[in-house]
């Protein structure tokens, strides 16, 4: 499947923009007093995708694997945050802006059956097992340093090969979870 660069909803949820984070600022945008959706809202998108509305609690890089808690506060996933499986859910920051700043709202992808990208370090072959990177929060890797610094990712499969350097690679994923 081709990479999807403009996801949109198929369930007619008003005000939904799956591609851009939303910054709320009463100083520069007083006409927009709050986010377009409610934290925790779910919607369906093209490509067999499912999304949840979250708020960044730290700067999040586009296409990173994120972890969010029961308050829908998100940050780049690292082994320590992903290991709290009872209070953290994993998703992908599948937006087109380069980053979402602290306090920004965005739709995070919970699942996608094709066309999604995720940041991967080093190289990756199609179908290879992925781990959370121990050196770059939010990135995935094929290199296992140790089970305490890399969490095995279940529910994601690399579609194509990444043959040279760190880049985004197409994945199919659903219900991401870790080995911790």
ChimeraX attribute file (.defattr): number of C-alpha atoms within 10 A of each C-alpha:
attribute: neighborCount
match mode: 1-to-1
recipient: residues
	/A:1	10
	/A:2	9
	/A:3	13
	/A:4	15
	/A:5	13
	/A:6	13
	/A:7	18
	/A:8	19
	/A:9	18
	/A:10	13
	/A:11	10
	/A:12	11
	/A:13	14
	/A:14	9
	/A:15	9
	/A:16	16
	/A:17	18
	/A:18	23
	/A:19	18
	/A:20	20
	/A:21	25
	/A:22	18
	/A:23	19
	/A:24	18
	/A:25	14
	/A:26	11
	/A:27	8
	/A:28	9
	/A:29	11
	/A:30	10
	/A:31	10
	/A:32	12
	/A:33	11
	/A:34	15
	/A:35	16
	/A:36	16
	/A:37	19
	/A:38	12
	/A:39	17
	/A:40	16
	/A:41	13
	/A:42	17
	/A:43	21
	/A:44	20
	/A:45	18
	/A:46	17
	/A:47	21
	/A:48	14
	/A:49	23
	/A:50	21
	/A:51	24
	/A:52	21
	/A:53	23
	/A:54	27
	/A:55	26
	/A:56	22
	/A:57	18
	/A:58	15
	/A:59	15
	/A:60	23
	/A:61	23
	/A:62	24
	/A:63	27
	/A:64	26
	/A:65	27
	/A:66	28
	/A:67	28
	/A:68	23
	/A:69	17
	/A:70	11
	/A:71	12
	/A:72	20
	/A:73	21
	/A:74	30
	/A:75	27
	/A:76	26
	/A:77	27
	/A:78	23
	/A:79	22
	/A:80	13
	/A:81	19
	/A:82	24
	/A:83	19
	/A:84	14
	/A:85	15
	/A:86	9
	/A:87	13
	/A:88	21
	/A:89	23
	/A:90	26
	/A:91	28
	/A:92	27
	/A:93	34
	/A:94	27
	/A:95	25
	/A:96	17
	/A:97	13
	/A:98	12
	/A:99	18
	/A:100	25
	/A:101	17
	/A:102	16
	/A:103	19
	/A:104	22
	/A:105	27
	/A:106	29
	/A:107	29
	/A:108	28
	/A:109	29
	/A:110	22
	/A:111	25
	/A:112	23
	/A:113	16
	/A:114	19
	/A:115	20
	/A:116	26
	/A:117	25
	/A:118	23
	/A:119	23
	/A:120	28
	/A:121	22
	/A:122	15
	/A:123	16
	/A:124	24
	/A:125	14
	/A:126	14
	/A:127	14
	/A:128	15
	/A:129	19
	/A:130	23
	/A:131	25
	/A:132	27
	/A:133	24
	/A:134	22
	/A:135	14
	/A:136	16
	/A:137	18
	/A:138	27
	/A:139	26
	/A:140	30
	/A:141	26
	/A:142	19
	/A:143	17
	/A:144	17
	/A:145	14
	/A:146	9
	/A:147	13
	/A:148	12
	/A:149	16
	/A:150	25
	/A:151	25
	/A:152	20
	/A:153	20
	/A:154	16
	/A:155	15
	/A:156	22
	/A:157	18
	/A:158	21
	/A:159	20
	/A:160	14
	/A:161	14
	/A:162	19
	/A:163	11
	/A:164	10
	/A:165	11
	/A:166	16
	/A:167	16
	/A:168	18
	/A:169	22
	/A:170	23
	/A:171	24
	/A:172	21
	/A:173	21
	/A:174	20
	/A:175	15
	/A:176	17
	/A:177	20
	/A:178	19
	/A:179	14
	/A:180	16
